[in-house]
């Protein structure tokens, strides 16, 4: 890779991370490639390569490194999360224009609203047991929609892929909120424990 802003790599996060253009990715490979790219394009490393250059050249190189770092982080975030990876694949296939439409599956919406209410109630009550019980339910639904998207994408069944992506967006958010709720409860309990020793 000579220059991160070459047209093919700038436009294709999969090429940037040397991954096949598909839904199923190995997170460890993404993490490894991220570390390599961050090291290669870190502003300090880039400016050290141009110690003989004039101030303008160094400033230009640092700006390029900062832009490259931002692009690397954006690509990593996009490919790491199943909902954004699915949306990105749909955009690449020129099928992403309908992602903003509402979910039409009433059974999914009813189930999702029940889980959202359970989540909000558990967070309000600081009930980590209820959150831990909800977590595998959301994870199971996430995996189901991931499988559904992968099959639909591979067979170019775009409407199903779009529907799965919309559901993934909701479930990823729900899963993140559960994790945040569990962390907040654990932090509050830790602070309470610290107060005992003051």
N, C-alpha and C positions, 0 to 999 in steps of 0.2 A: 504494500500500500504506500503510494508515494505522497498523496495529498488527500486529506480527509474531505476536502470540498470538491473533489472530482464529482462530476455530475451523477454518475451511477451510484456512488456511495452516499451522496448527499440526499438523493431521492429514495434510497432503499435501505431501511434500517436493518433488514435481514442481511444484506451484503456487508454493511458496516460491521455487523457482529458475526459475520462469516457463518450464518445459519441458513438452512434450507427454507424456502418460502413455503411454510406450512404452519398449521396451528400448534402441533405438538412440538415443544422445545424442551431442552434439558436446562434447568435453571443454573446448574453448576457451570455449564459451558458459557452461559450468558455472564455469570459472575466473573469467571476467569478472563473472558474477553474484555469486560469492563475494566478490570484492573490493568490489563495490558494497554488499553487505549488511554486510560487516565494517565498512566505513567508516560506513555509516548507523547501525549499532547498536553501535559501539564505546563502551564506558563513558565515556570522556572526552568524546566528542561528545554523548552523551545528557545528561551532567551540565552541560555548557556551555549546553544549551538551557534549563536551569532555574536560572539564576544568581540569579533573584529569589526562588526558592522557599525554604521553610524546610528545615532540616537533615533532617527526617523525609522530606520529599518527595524531596530529593536522594538520600537513602539508598535509597528505594523505586525511584527511576528507575535507579540504578546496579544494584540487584538485578535489575530487569527487563532491563537491558542485558546483564548477565552470563548470565542465563537464555537470552536471545535468541542470544547468541554461541555458547553451548553447543549450542543447537538448530541453528543455522546450520552449525556444524562437523559435527554428527552427520548432518545432511541431506547435506552435501557428501560426506562419507566414504561414505555409503550409496549415493549416486547415481554416484560416481566408479568404484567397483569393480564389475565385471560380476556377481560372485556375490551381493553384497549388494543390488545393483539388481534382479537377478532375484528374489531372495527377497522383497524389498519389494513388487515387482509381484504376486507370488503372494499375499502377505498382503493387499494391497489387493483382490484378486479372491477373497479368503477361501478360498484353496487352499494356504496355507502350512503347514497342520497336519501334513502327512506328510513335511516336509523332513528331519526327524531320523531317519527310517528308514534302514537300511543300504542301500548301493548293491548291487543284485542282479546287475549286469552283470559276470560273472566275467572276461570278456576285458578289460574296462576295468580291473578291479582288478589283474589280472596285469600288464598293461602299466604301470599306475600304480606298482605295487610295484617293478617293474624300474627305472623312472625314479627312484624314491625311493632305491633301493640305489645306482644310478649316481651320484646327487647326493651321497649321504652319503660314498661312496668318494672322489669328486672333492674334496669339502670336506676330508676327512681327509688326503688326499694334497696338498692345496693346489694342485690341478691346474686352473688357470684355462682351459686349452685344452679339457679335458673338459667343464667347465661351459658354456663358450661353444658347444660342440657340442650340448649338451643343451638349451640355451635355445630355439633355433628349433623343436625338437621339441615342447616344452611350449607355446610360443606358437601353433603350428599347431593343436594339440589344443584350446587355449583358444578360438581363433577358430571352430573347428568346433562346439564346444559353445555358443558365443554365437549362431551362426547357427541352430543347432538349437533353442535356447530361443526366439529371436525368432519363428521360424516356428510353433512350438508355442503360444506365448503368443497370437500373432495369430489362430490358428485355434481357440483355447480347448481345445487338446489337453493337458489339465492333467497327465496322468500323464507324458507326454514332457517337459513343461516342468519338472516336479518332478525327474525323472531328470537332465535337463541341468543344473539348478541344483545338485544334489548333486555332480555331476562338476565343475562350475565351482568350487565351494568347494575341492575337492581341488587342482585345477589352479592356481588363484590362489595358494594357499598354497605349492605347489611352485615356482611362478614367483617368488614373493617370496623364498623360501629360496635360489634360484639367484642372484638379485640381491644378497642379503645375502652369500652366499658369495663372489661376484666382488668385492664391495666390501671384504670382510675380507682377501682375498688381495692386492688392490691396496694396501690400507692397510699390510699387513705388509711388502710389497715396498718401499713408500715409506719406512717406518721403517728398514728394512735399508739403503736408500740413504742416509738421513740419518746412520746410524751410521758410514758410510764417511768422513764428513767431520768426525767428532768427534775 
